[in-house]
Amino acid sequence: MLNSLHVKNLALIEETEVNFEKGLNILTGETGAGKSIIIGSINLALGAKADKSMVRTGKEYALIELVFTLESETQREKCRELDLETEDDTLVISRKITAAKSLCRANGEIITAKQLKELAEVLIDVYGQHEHQSLTGKRKQFEILDDFCGEKLSGIKEKIAGEYKRYRELEREWQSSDYDSGMRQKECDIIAFALHEIDEARPEIGEDEALEADYRKMANSRKIIEGVSLVCNLLGNTEGESISEMTGRALRELKCIDGYDSELAGYTAQLAEIEGLLTDVRRGLADYEEGLAFEPETFDRMERRLDLLNQLKSKYGGTIEEILTYREEQEQRLEKLVHYDVYLEKLKKDLHESREKLLTLSAKASAIRKKQAKRLAEQMTQALHDLNFMEVDFRIQVTDEAEKISALGYDDVEFLLSTNPGEPVKPLGSIASGGELSRIMLGLKTVMAQRDAIDTLIFDEIDAGISGKTAWQAAKKLGMLGRSHQVICITHLPQIAAMADLHFKIEKKQEENHTRTDISVLDESGSTKELARLLGSDALTEAAVSNAREMKELAAHTKQY
């Protein structure tokens, strides 16, 4: 559930905070007051495209913050996947927009746009003013039906996607397998040469790194010997006074006087430790110096071996692991070429079996889609009756087309509609008006709500193009959705506003040389006056207010059932 929205310096908003509740949250206001900025700010916080023009004039940045309470295991699991700690199931998403960039955080952790999109998909559903237009597309209709099928279909779809990927790989291999005998022999010779070259060298994993370390040591042996010798002399191998001798003398002097002051005893102990460390270092370096030796033959052999390994890397892979992987792959390729007829026969068989398996899986998916399409059409017909489609025939046509098989199967899905008795059903996009599409979208959302794991639904003027009795039916549907979901709805219809469990008013205010958008919660009286305004009254007459009050009482009565 979305608990609150905090917006600062965004477009016309100076700073505002909105606390939403469960049920139906309604936002109303005059045209141009900035209603869509509120929904737009939620979209921005959840990853919508942003630019510096959105930052309020004269300000350095804009900030949007959303506070959610996680109410489903799906939401909690997604947070765990993204390594987000959620104390008390609270998730805070924020986005800061500046002229140079925007920065997104979730519970204080910086997250990527991809991660933010993944979070948004389980937190909230937003339906914009023109979202219903997407209903006319077959792709959207296909997605809606598959969502309705749910888990009955999801497992099979995963199998189809995996098998389709394998089938396409086999198909590409088959298409590229047209070799004549001369080309095969040429490739065999090239592969055989490469295998011989790698096998003769016998490279071992990690060998090059060890050789490079030894080579670097031997190549710089003169500098190492000179440096170690100098350090040893400084530490105590010189005839003159060394660091060790000076430290020892200092220690003896300090021991003579530390009995006079207990504070000096600590320094004596520290200096004794330093003397011991210097002695250990001197002895260690002396042993190291004795073991240093430069053998020209060893160095030459090492240099030739490194050259050979580097040549193999330049031809067969950047690392020895890649060289050995290349060798294995080429050995398998050579086996295919040597026994080419057997290879082709097996490839042909695998390709046939993969296609048959793909068709079998697609048939299962198609059967599920056809069965669920009937159920969805029945439920949609009832939902559309409730939304004042009195004579409606809604169907979902699922056509299987094996020649058009894909990672989703071989079905073609299309929504068909007739709103007049005696008229044949036709594709949704060819006959439905904007207002009808709005109602169809609302009907779909009502039907899908019982299967929808997302608790928060946002509608930005989904009621476009409807009025009168139809608007009242739409209000009842939204009220019904509000019983099981948190619904946030921008509307210009008084019928829908009357159904609000929580009513917000958005206003544009002008002060001196600037304009700002404010949002406030309306009490019972304020909500009634706002409804009177929505009813079209220029002045708040007693008749308009009485009409609004009656509408709210009717809505309250409706919500009881």
N, C-alpha and C positions, 0 to 999 in steps of 0.2 A: 504494500500500500504506500502511496505517496503521501507523506505526512505534511511536508512543507516545501515551499518554493521561495527562495530569496534571490532577488534581482537587484543589481546596482549598476547604474550608469549605462543602461542598455536602451538605445533609441530614445524614446520619450520618457522612460522610467528613470527617475533619480535614484530612488531606493524604496523597495517595498518587500514585504514578506506576507505570503499567503499560507494559511494553515488549512489544509483540506481535511475532510472527514470521510468515513465510510458512507456508502449510499450515493445519492445523486447530488453532485455539486454543480450548481448552475452559475454561469457567468453571463451577465447582460450588460448592455451599455449602448450609447449612441453610436451610429456609424462613424468610424474614424476615431473613436475614443482610444483604440489600442487594444481591443479584445484579443486579436490574433497575435499581438506581441507576447502575451502571457503564454499561449501555447507554443509560439515560436521560441521563447526562451527555454521551455522544457526540451524542445527538439535540439536546441543548441547545446544544452548541457549533456545531451545524450549523443552528441557527435555530428549534428548537422553542420553543413558548410558555413563558416563564419568569415567575415572580413572586417577590416578596421572601420568601415563606414557604419557599422552597428554600434560602435562606441559613442556614447552621448557626446555631443559637441562640447569641447572645452575640457573633457576628461581624458586621463591617460589610459584607462582600462575599463572594461566591463566585466562584471562577475555574476555568474549564475550558480546557485547551489540548490541541490535537491536532497531531501532527507527521506529515505525509504525505511519501512519496516518489512523485513523479509518474512513472508507468510507461507512459502512453499519450500519443499525439499529441493525442488529444481533450482530455485534461486540460491539456496544455501550451497548446493553442490557447485553451481557456477562460480560462486565466490571462492570456494575452496580450490577449484581448478586454477583460478587466477591468483592464488596465494593472498587473498584479501582477508584480513582478520575482521570479524564482525561481532563486536561486543553487544550483547542483548539483541541480536538480530537487527542491528541498525547499520544502514549503509548510507554514507554521505558521498554524493558525486558533485564535484565542482568543476567549473571551467572558467578560466581567466583569459580574456581576449584583449590583446594589445595591438598596436599598429604593426608590430613586427611578427607576432606569433600568438598562438593560443595554447594554453597548458591545461590538461585534464588530470584530475586526481580522483581516486576512490579511497575513502577512509584515510586520506593523507598520502597515499602512495600514487606516484605518477603512473599513468596507464596510457597505452597506445590507443589510436583510433580504432584499431581492430578489436582490442579488448573491450573498449567502450561499447562498440556495436554489439558484441556478444552479450554484454550485461543488459543493454537496452532490450534485446530480444526476449529476455525472460522477466523484465520488470514492468513493461508498459506497452500498450497498443495505442497508436495515434492515428486517427482518421481525419484527414484534412478536408477542406472545403470541396476539393475536386477528386478526393480519393475514390468516390463511387464510380468515376469514369473508368477506372481500371477494371471494373466489373465486365466491361464489354470485351475485354481481351481474353482469348482462349487460354493463354498461359495462366492468368489469374484464376480463371474458372477451374483449371486443372489443379492448381495449388489448393483452392478451397475444398474441392472434393477429396483430395488426398489428406488434408488436415482433418476432415470429417471422418475419414476411414481410420485415422489414428493408428494405434499399435497393431491393429489387424493387418495393416499394410506395410508399416515401417520396416519390419524385419525382412519381408520379401523384397522391398525396394533396395535395401542394402545388398542383398544377394544379387539382384539384377545389376546394380551398379558395378559390383565386383566382377561379375561374369562378363558384362559388356566391355569392361576395360581389357580383360583377357582376350575376348573375341577380337577386339580392334587390334590388339598387338599381334595376334595370329594372322589376322587379315593383312596387316602391313607386311609381316614377314613373308606371307604367301605372294603378295604383289611384287616383292623385291627378290624373289627366288628364281627368276627366269635367267639362268646362266647356261651358256653353251659350254661344251667340254673344254674349249680353249681358254675361256675366262676362268673356269673352275681350276684348271691346271696352273694357270698363272697365279691365282690367289693361293693355291696350295703351296707353291714354291715360296711365295713371300712369307706365308705363315711358318713354313718349315724353317726358313732362314732365321726368323725372329726367335723361334723356340730353341734352335741350336745355339744362337748367340746368348740367350738368357741362361740356358742350361750349362753352357760351357763356363760362364762367369760364376754360377752358383751364388747369387747374392743372398745374404741373410738379413732379416729384419733387425735393425739397430746397428748393423755393421758399419754403415756409412757415418753415423753419428760418432761412434767410438773412434773410427779412423780419423775423422776430422779433428777430434780433440787431441789425439796423439800427434797428428801432423802439425797442428798449431803449436804444441809444446816443443816438438823437435825443431820446427822451423825457427823458433824464437829461443832456442837453447842458449845461444851465446848471451843474449840479454838477460835471461833467467840466471845463468851462472854468475855474471857480473853483479847483478842486483843482490842475489843471495849472499855472495861473498862480502859485499859492502856492508850489508845489514849485520852479518855475523861479526865483522870487525868492529862496527859501532857498538854492538852489544857486549863485546868482551874479548875479542881475539886480537886486539891491537896491543902494541907495547906501551902505548900511552894510556891515559886515563879513559876508560870506557863508561858507557851508561850503567852497566852492571856494577862496576867498581864504585862509581859515584853514588849510586843508590845504596850500596852496602855501607859505604862510609857515612852517608846521611842517616842510615838506620842505626848504626853504632852510636853516633852522636846523640840521636833522639832517645836511645835507651838509657844514656847516661843522665838524662835530665827528667825523664817522664815520671820518676818517683816523686818529684817535687810538686807535680800538679796532675791530678787524676784525669783531667781533660786531655792531656798529651798522650795518655795510654791508647786512646782510640786511634790517634794518628800513627802511633808506633805500629799498631796491628795492621792498619791499611798499608803502610810502607813495607812491612814484612811480606804482605800478600803480593804487592807489586814486585818485590825482589824475586819471589818464587816464580811469578809469571814470566819475568824476564829470563830467568834461568831456564825455564821449560821451553820458551821460544828459541833461545840460543841453541840449546841442545837439539831441538827438533830440526831447526834449519841446518845445523851442522850435519845431521844424519841425511837430510834431504840433499845437501850439497855433495856428499860422498856418493850418493846413488845416481847423480846426474851423469849421463854419458851420451855422446852423440855418435851413432853408428851410421856411416854413409850408406852402407848396403841396405840396412833396415829402412832408412829414410827414403831411398830410391824405390824400394819395393812398395812402400806405403803410398808413395806419390803415384806410381803406375796403377795401383789398385783403385785409388780414388778417381783417377782419370777414367778408368773403365766403368766404374759405377755411375759416374756423371754422364758418360756417353749413353748408357742404358736409360738413365732418367730422361735425357733429352729426347729419346726415341719412343720409350714405352710407358712413361709415367713419371710424375714429379717426385715420387717417393718409392722406396723399395717395396712397400706394401702394394702400391699401384702397379708396379712392374710385375709382381707375382700374380696379382688379380688379372692383369692383362694376359699373362701367360696361360692362366687357367681358362679364360674365355676363348683365347685363340686355339687352344688345344681342343676345346669342344667344337669350335667352328671347323677345324681341320677334320675332325671325326665326321661331321655332317657332310663335308665336301667329298671326302674319300668314299663314303657310302651314300652318295647323293640321292639315288633312287629310293633307298630305304627312308632317308630323311624326308623326302618329298611326300612319300606315301603316309608317313606318320603325321606330317604337318597337315595334310589334307584331311586325315582322320580326326585330328585334334580340332581343326577348324569346324568340321561338320558337327562333332560332338558338342563343341562350345555353343554353336548356333542352336542346336536342338535343346540344350539346357536352357539357353536364354529364352527361347520360345516357350518352353514349359513354365519357367518362372513368370514370364510376361502373361501367360494365360491365367495363372493363379492370381496375379495382381489384377488382371482385367475382370475376373469373376468377382473379386472383392469390390472393385470399383463399381461394377454394374449393380451389385446387390445394395451397396451403400448409397449409390446414386438415387435409387428408388426411395430409400428411407429419407434422404436429405430432401428430395423433391416433395415428399408428403409433408414433412415438417415445415418446409418453406411455404407450401401452399397454405397451410394453416396460419403461419406467421403473417403472410401477405393478406389473408382474409382479415386478420386482426388489425392490419394497417390500412383497411378500407379499400382493398382490392376485392370488390364484391364478386366478380365473375373472372377468376384468374385460373389459367392452366399453366403451371410451371413444371417443366421437365428438364431432366439432365440426360443428354444423349452421350453414351460412351461407345465409340466405334473402334474396333481393333483393326489396325493396319500393319500387318507383319512386315511389309516392305519398308516401313518407316520406323523400325525398331531403334531404340535409343537407350541411354542409361536409366530412363524412367519406365521402360517397357515399350509397348506398341499401341497404347491407347490414344485416341483423340477425344477430348472432352469439350462439350459445348452446352451452355445454358440456353434453353428455349422458353419462350413466353408467349402467351396470348391473354389479352385483358378484355377481349370482347367475345361474347358467345357466338359460336359459329365460325369464328376466324381461326385459321390454322396457326399452330405455334411457329414462331420464327426466331432466329437468333436474337439474343437479348439486345445487342447493340443496334440492331436495325429498327427496333420499334419502341424501345423504352425512352421516355423523356427524362430530363434531368431530375425532376421531382420524383418520378417513379424509381429511378436508379437510387436516389437517396433512401427511399423506403425499402427497396430491395436490400441495400447494404445494411440498413438497420435490422431488417428481418433476419438476414444472414448472421449478424452479430448476436442476435438474441438466440438463434438456434445453436450457434457454435459456443455460446457462453458456457454451457454445461460441460463442454469438453476442453475449454480454454484454461490453461494453467496460469495465465497472466491475470493478476487480480485487478489491475488498474487499466481502465479504458478511457480514452480521451476522444471526444467528438467535437470537431471544429465546424460548426454550422452544417451538420449533416442533414438538417431539416430544410435545406435550400429547395425552393420550388413547391413547398406544400403549405396548406393553410386549412382553416376551418375544421371540419370533422376529422379530416385526415391528420391534421396536426395534433388533435386530441388523442387519436389512436397511437401516433408516434410517441406522444408524451407518456402514455400508459406503458408502452414497450420499454422506454428508457427507465421508467419507474420500476418495472419488473427487473430490468438488468441491475438496477441499484440495490436490489435485495441480496444478490449474490456477489456483486462486484463493486469496486469503487469506480464511479463514473464521473468524469469531469466533462462538462458540456458547455460550449459557447452557443448561444441561441439568440434569435431575434423574435421568437414566437412566445406570446404570453401563455399559451396552453402548456408548453414545455416548461417554461419558467415557473409556472404554478406548482409543478410536481416536485420542485426542489426540496431536498432535505437540508441543504445549506445554500444560501443565495448570496452571490457576490455581485457588486456593481462596479463597473470600470468607467472612470470619468477622465476626460481631458481638461486640465486646468491651465489657465494662462496667468502668469504673474510677472509683471513688469516686462522684461524683454525675453522671457523664456516660457516654454510650454512643457508640461509634464503630465504623465498618466498616473492616476492613483487607483487603487483597488481597495474596497472596503466590504466588510460583511454586513448584510442587511438584517435587521431584526424583523419581527412580524409586520410592524407598521411600515417600515421602509420597503420591505418586499412587496407589500400591497400597493404602495405608491408607484414602485417601479413597474408592476404589472399594469397599472392604470396607464402609465406612459406608453408601454408596449402595445396597449390596446388602441393607441392612436389618438389619444386625447391631447389637444394643445395645452389645455389647462386641467389641473387636477380638480375636476368638478366632483360633486358628491356622487353623481350618477356613475362616473368613470371609476371612482374608488369603490363604490358599492358593487359594480360589475366585477372588479378585480377581486374583491373580498369573496364574492360568490364563487368565482373560479377557483380560488385557493381552498375554499371549503369543499368543493366538489373533488378537487385533487386529493385532499386529505382523506375524504371518504373512499375514493378509489383505491388508495394505497393500503387501506385496511383489509382489502380482499385479494 
